[in-house]
Amino acid sequence: MNPDTKNNPEGTQKDVSIFKDPVYLNALYSEKRRPKTTYPGKLALHLKNKYYKETGALLDIGCGRGDMLKAFYSEGFKVAGTDLSPSSKEACKPHPFKASNLEKDPLLFEDNSFDCVFSKSVIEHLHNPMPLLKQANRVLKPGGQGIIMTPSWMHTRWGPFYLDHTHVTPFTLPSLRDAMEMAGFKDIKVIHFYQLPFLWIYPIFIPAIRALASVPFPYRPMYETNLPQKINTFIRFSKEVMLLAYGRKN
């Protein structure tokens, strides 16, 4: 029997999502799997200085366990979050939170109500990311700024993209730029983004990191290794590059 039809007398398939089950967030984003670090604070500060420029009301779309939401709050933003997981509401307290099916339902926030929107590692989970991107544009104030981050298919197609089995839609520089444009964003910029904070300050070292990434060093969680955590993180994020898309509401 199809598990989606169990306990359904008419035998029709129910709308069941793993993201609605607390086990998803609790398992994949547990302290053991992804221990809390200073990285969210460093990323929030970098994005504030380089892209957002000024603080204001910020919506974190797909806020998960609230790490980035709280980091932006520490940088002076007035934050709110939305996610499908029921565990996120508790994780994001005391900040405003509204649950939403990010692929199907409108975001439960008013038009033109945020200065900034932010979404990291979310759109790759959606079979159709366009409604989320259009909703992100809708809730922005005129002139508001949006940042969307997602794994770069060019850098992760060999394996890391599917470390999470719920990843379904990969993006490249051109495809993410097109999606942002079709969602109504203007002044769009899309870059390959390394999650190694020293490169944000010293981008001159990026060619050396690219050369390092070509060496087949094993690292967790792709392989079982005994590398110290800092070295493992350095190797991993020299290889697993993100896309960062920035755009404004017209």
ChimeraX attribute file (.defattr): number of C-alpha atoms within 10 A of each C-alpha:
attribute: neighborCount
match mode: 1-to-1
recipient: residues
	/A:1	6
	/A:2	8
	/A:3	10
	/A:4	14
	/A:5	15
	/A:6	13
	/A:7	8
	/A:8	11
	/A:9	7
	/A:10	8
	/A:11	12
	/A:12	11
	/A:13	12
	/A:14	11
	/A:15	7
	/A:16	11
	/A:17	12
	/A:18	12
	/A:19	17
	/A:20	16
	/A:21	14
	/A:22	14
	/A:23	14
	/A:24	16
	/A:25	18
	/A:26	16
	/A:27	12
	/A:28	12
	/A:29	15
	/A:30	14
	/A:31	10
	/A:32	10
	/A:33	11
	/A:34	10
	/A:35	8
	/A:36	12
	/A:37	9
	/A:38	9
	/A:39	15
	/A:40	17
	/A:41	18
	/A:42	15
	/A:43	18
	/A:44	19
	/A:45	18
	/A:46	16
	/A:47	14
	/A:48	17
	/A:49	12
	/A:50	10
	/A:51	14
	/A:52	20
	/A:53	12
	/A:54	12
	/A:55	16
	/A:56	16
	/A:57	18
	/A:58	24
	/A:59	29
	/A:60	24
	/A:61	26
	/A:62	24
	/A:63	27
	/A:64	26
	/A:65	21
	/A:66	23
	/A:67	17
	/A:68	24
	/A:69	27
	/A:70	26
	/A:71	20
	/A:72	26
	/A:73	19
	/A:74	14
	/A:75	13
	/A:76	14
	/A:77	20
	/A:78	20
	/A:79	24
	/A:80	25
	/A:81	26
	/A:82	25
	/A:83	25
	/A:84	23
	/A:85	24
	/A:86	17
	/A:87	19
	/A:88	22
	/A:89	22
	/A:90	12
	/A:91	16
	/A:92	22
	/A:93	14
	/A:94	10
	/A:95	16
	/A:96	13
	/A:97	21
	/A:98	15
	/A:99	18
	/A:100	18
	/A:101	17
	/A:102	23
	/A:103	18
	/A:104	13
	/A:105	12
	/A:106	15
	/A:107	22
	/A:108	13
	/A:109	16
	/A:110	10
	/A:111	15
	/A:112	16
	/A:113	16
	/A:114	25
	/A:115	24
	/A:116	28
	/A:117	23
	/A:118	22
	/A:119	22
	/A:120	20
	/A:121	17
	/A:122	21
	/A:123	26
	/A:124	21
	/A:125	19
	/A:126	18
	/A:127	13
	/A:128	15
	/A:129	18
	/A:130	17
	/A:131	17
	/A:132	23
	/A:133	24
	/A:134	18
	/A:135	19
	/A:136	30
	/A:137	27
	/A:138	22
	/A:139	22
	/A:140	26
	/A:141	18
	/A:142	16
	/A:143	15
	/A:144	23
	/A:145	26
	/A:146	27
	/A:147	23
	/A:148	22
	/A:149	22
	/A:150	24
	/A:151	27
	/A:152	23
	/A:153	21
	/A:154	17
	/A:155	19
	/A:156	17
	/A:157	13
	/A:158	9
	/A:159	11
	/A:160	16
	/A:161	21
	/A:162	13
	/A:163	11
	/A:164	10
	/A:165	8
	/A:166	15
	/A:167	17
	/A:168	14
	/A:169	17
	/A:170	21
	/A:171	18
	/A:172	19
	/A:173	17
	/A:174	10
	/A:175	12
	/A:176	23
	/A:177	21
	/A:178	13
	/A:179	17
	/A:180	27
	/A:181	16
	/A:182	13
	/A:183	20
	/A:184	17
	/A:185	25
	/A:186	16
	/A:187	12
	/A:188	17
	/A:189	15
	/A:190	20
	/A:191	16
	/A:192	18
	/A:193	19
	/A:194	20
	/A:195	19
	/A:196	19
	/A:197	13
	/A:198	11
	/A:199	14
	/A:200	16
	/A:201	10
	/A:202	9
	/A:203	13
	/A:204	10
	/A:205	12
	/A:206	16
	/A:207	10
	/A:208	11
	/A:209	19
	/A:210	12
	/A:211	11
	/A:212	14
	/A:213	17
	/A:214	10
	/A:215	10
	/A:216	9
	/A:217	12
	/A:218	15
	/A:219	18
	/A:220	14
	/A:221	12
	/A:222	11
	/A:223	9
	/A:224	9
	/A:225	11
	/A:226	10
	/A:227	13
	/A:228	8
	/A:229	11
	/A:230	9
	/A:231	10
	/A:232	17
	/A:233	15
	/A:234	14
	/A:235	22
	/A:236	21
	/A:237	16
	/A:238	20
	/A:239	22
	/A:240	21
	/A:241	20
	/A:242	24
	/A:243	24
	/A:244	22
	/A:245	22
	/A:246	22
	/A:247	23
	/A:248	22
	/A:249	23
	/A:250	14
